[in-house]
Amino acid sequence: MELKNLTIKDIRGGLMKKEFSAWELTAAHLDKIEKENDEIFAFLHIARDLAISQAKAVDEKIKNGEQIGILEGIPMAVKDNIMVQDLPCTSGSKILQNYIAPYDATVIEKIKGQGAVILGKTNMDEFAMGSSTETSAFGPTRNPRDLRRVPGGSSGGSAAAVAANQCAAALGSDTGGSIRQPACFCGVVGLKPTYGAVSRYGCAAYASSLDQIGPLAKTVADAQIVFDAIRGRDDRDATSVEMPAAKTAKEKYRLGVPKEYFVAGMDPRVESAIKEKISFLEKQGHEIEEVSLPHSEFALACYYIIATSEASANLARYDGMRYGAAKGGDTVTDAYFAARGQGFGAEVRRRIMLGTYVLSAGYYDAYYVRAQKVRSLIKRDFDRALAQVDAIIAPVSPTLPFAIGEKTDDPVQMYLADIFTISVNLAGVPSLAMPCGAADGLPVGLQIIGRHFDESTLFNVGKIIEG
Amino acid sequence: MAGCTHMLSKEETQHIAKLARLGLSEAEIEKYQKDLSAILGYVDKLKSADIGEAAALAHSTAAENVLREDEAILRPEQKTRRLREAFSEQKGGCLKVKAIL
């Protein structure tokens, strides 16, 4: 069967009209993944048995004329830092190579409860630390739009799986751009929800004040369906809250364009594709105005202090005892050194060390406290700009998807790939990344950034851009 | 990169690796000494931010403390068994570790 551009809405229609069964649909996706995985490597684990049994349950419901849920029979992929009970959950790391998830993450309970079919676990930068999926201990994912290039990261496997029509939608996580940048590089839609909108229970923590789980999908409407399925308060994640009611769509929006985001260093092809979309919106009668986010230049530095500090604490749990294989050692300290030194990859060790350093005696105030103060200024920038406009339109990445291996030797260059996405996590606001054209056959993406818990405006504006 | 460069010494790098409980080879220490110095050089940018009276922000949304009763909840055996199976070594249903003292 033809899987190209099959959306959640198409699948639901097809299942109801009995054009295909959930089993046929699932088997077709699994076959496609198995055929293409050597090349694209979007999946670390293919969950054929689970997927087939879930699909059969959906077919049974349809056969019996039962009411079916919004995600019933929808083939989905899940980033490998989110736990699906009884499936491996490696977070892209050797230290968790043999780890089997003992329970479902809240988001998985939710999508399973609504009938989704889970096809497997997707590749990612190790512990979500990377912008290209090249730091995965199991090898890089390739961009389905151009196999010589990276799919972005860290949710590169999820983005590639959606772009390659290996699933209808996927879950990812975004700490500094890890849903939006791969969505942009692979030409799909991705949402970083407001901090607190979605429970992180069952997701391997990287930087807890920044991490959010969100959807990747083929259309804005599909991203919205998945977001609605996973959001909400959960007692097991104290930061999660119930969302306020969605706002009704406006006829005309006031949209801000941050002047600090259109500066030297951006690929002119990316800039012109985004500006073209902005003039399209203006022609449609929406008000476009310049806004200022004056502390943008400090965002990346601020992020690398806060995120690595939190990571150094969060990753202390991987001790080779509770998690991860023991690697020997006579004393408890030697055992830590061996398990962690051998189990973590180069980028994870780099970030743990940076976090350990900036939190250490004598440097805490100069780095960590200062970064937290800068963070409040970055958040204030967004509060002010978003008091003036309904949403902000900005680039996702300053460049087109780069070549595999191009940036792996220079950590600072790799970090700069996230220059436009990182502020959003620091401010906790939501952002929807979506395709806005192509340059030399490669996708270009833009992001729509909104007020806290105002995802509905992002979806409404996104649908206007989609046309 | 702009700003002053903060060069870490080899001893400092070794000390950080020790604090972070990471067993690294000589060659790795040398590599991280270089990498971390470059990153610290970049993050020095923050020194030029005018922070004025800005308060330190830990969470972007108004997070409240969520409390519950401190009570032991008996979990189904199946669940605790799954958790134990992740341990690298166990004895009598408990996590086995090396002597701490």
Boltz contact constraints between the chains, C-beta under 6 A:
constraints:
  - contact:
      token1: [A, 99]
      token2: [B, 86]
      max_distance: 6.0
  - contact:
      token1: [A, 102]
      token2: [B, 82]
      max_distance: 6.0
  - contact:
      token1: [A, 102]
      token2: [B, 83]
      max_distance: 6.0
  - contact:
      token1: [A, 195]
      token2: [B, 60]
      max_distance: 6.0
  - contact:
      token1: [A, 195]
      token2: [B, 61]
      max_distance: 6.0
  - contact:
      token1: [A, 196]
      token2: [B, 61]
      max_distance: 6.0
  - contact:
      token1: [A, 209]
      token2: [B, 59]
      max_distance: 6.0
  - contact:
      token1: [A, 238]
      token2: [B, 66]
      max_distance: 6.0
  - contact:
      token1: [A, 239]
      token2: [B, 63]
      max_distance: 6.0
  - contact:
      token1: [A, 298]
      token2: [B, 46]
      max_distance: 6.0
  - contact:
      token1: [A, 298]
      token2: [B, 49]
      max_distance: 6.0
  - contact:
      token1: [A, 301]
      token2: [B, 43]
      max_distance: 6.0
  - contact:
      token1: [A, 301]
      token2: [B, 45]
      max_distance: 6.0
  - contact:
      token1: [A, 301]
      token2: [B, 46]
      max_distance: 6.0
  - contact:
      token1: [A, 304]
      token2: [B, 43]
      max_distance: 6.0
  - contact:
      token1: [A, 305]
      token2: [B, 43]
      max_distance: 6.0
  - contact:
      token1: [A, 320]
      token2: [B, 88]
      max_distance: 6.0
  - contact:
      token1: [A, 321]
      token2: [B, 88]
      max_distance: 6.0
  - contact:
      token1: [A, 321]
      token2: [B, 97]
      max_distance: 6.0
  - contact:
      token1: [A, 325]
      token2: [B, 88]
      max_distance: 6.0
  - contact:
      token1: [A, 326]
      token2: [B, 88]
      max_distance: 6.0
  - contact:
      token1: [A, 332]
      token2: [B, 98]
      max_distance: 6.0
  - contact:
      token1: [A, 332]
      token2: [B, 100]
      max_distance: 6.0
  - contact:
      token1: [A, 335]
      token2: [B, 98]
      max_distance: 6.0
  - contact:
      token1: [A, 336]
      token2: [B, 21]
      max_distance: 6.0
  - contact:
      token1: [A, 337]
      token2: [B, 23]
      max_distance: 6.0
  - contact:
      token1: [A, 338]
      token2: [B, 23]
      max_distance: 6.0
  - contact:
      token1: [A, 340]
      token2: [B, 21]
      max_distance: 6.0
  - contact:
      token1: [A, 340]
      token2: [B, 22]
      max_distance: 6.0
  - contact:
      token1: [A, 341]
      token2: [B, 22]
      max_distance: 6.0
  - contact:
      token1: [A, 341]
      token2: [B, 23]
      max_distance: 6.0
  - contact:
      token1: [A, 341]
      token2: [B, 24]
      max_distance: 6.0
  - contact:
      token1: [A, 349]
      token2: [B, 22]
      max_distance: 6.0
  - contact:
      token1: [A, 350]
      token2: [B, 35]
      max_distance: 6.0
  - contact:
      token1: [A, 352]
      token2: [B, 20]
      max_distance: 6.0
  - contact:
      token1: [A, 353]
      token2: [B, 16]
      max_distance: 6.0
  - contact:
      token1: [A, 353]
      token2: [B, 20]
      max_distance: 6.0
  - contact:
      token1: [A, 353]
      token2: [B, 32]
      max_distance: 6.0
  - contact:
      token1: [A, 354]
      token2: [B, 36]
      max_distance: 6.0
  - contact:
      token1: [A, 354]
      token2: [B, 39]
      max_distance: 6.0
  - contact:
      token1: [A, 356]
      token2: [B, 16]
      max_distance: 6.0
  - contact:
      token1: [A, 356]
      token2: [B, 19]
      max_distance: 6.0
  - contact:
      token1: [A, 356]
      token2: [B, 20]
      max_distance: 6.0
  - contact:
      token1: [A, 357]
      token2: [B, 16]
      max_distance: 6.0
  - contact:
      token1: [A, 369]
      token2: [B, 56]
      max_distance: 6.0
  - contact:
      token1: [A, 370]
      token2: [B, 46]
      max_distance: 6.0
  - contact:
      token1: [A, 372]
      token2: [B, 56]
      max_distance: 6.0
  - contact:
      token1: [A, 372]
      token2: [B, 57]
      max_distance: 6.0
  - contact:
      token1: [A, 373]
      token2: [B, 51]
      max_distance: 6.0
  - contact:
      token1: [A, 373]
      token2: [B, 54]
      max_distance: 6.0
  - contact:
      token1: [A, 373]
      token2: [B, 56]
      max_distance: 6.0
  - contact:
      token1: [A, 374]
      token2: [B, 46]
      max_distance: 6.0
  - contact:
      token1: [A, 374]
      token2: [B, 49]
      max_distance: 6.0
  - contact:
      token1: [A, 375]
      token2: [B, 57]
      max_distance: 6.0
  - contact:
      token1: [A, 376]
      token2: [B, 54]
      max_distance: 6.0
  - contact:
      token1: [A, 376]
      token2: [B, 55]
      max_distance: 6.0
  - contact:
      token1: [A, 376]
      token2: [B, 57]
      max_distance: 6.0
  - contact:
      token1: [A, 377]
      token2: [B, 54]
      max_distance: 6.0
  - contact:
      token1: [A, 379]
      token2: [B, 60]
      max_distance: 6.0
  - contact:
      token1: [A, 411]
      token2: [B, 35]
      max_distance: 6.0
  - contact:
      token1: [A, 412]
      token2: [B, 38]
      max_distance: 6.0
  - contact:
      token1: [A, 412]
      token2: [B, 42]
      max_distance: 6.0
  - contact:
      token1: [A, 427]
      token2: [B, 60]
      max_distance: 6.0
  - contact:
      token1: [A, 428]
      token2: [B, 60]
      max_distance: 6.0
  - contact:
      token1: [A, 428]
      token2: [B, 61]
      max_distance: 6.0
  - contact:
      token1: [A, 452]
      token2: [B, 61]
      max_distance: 6.0
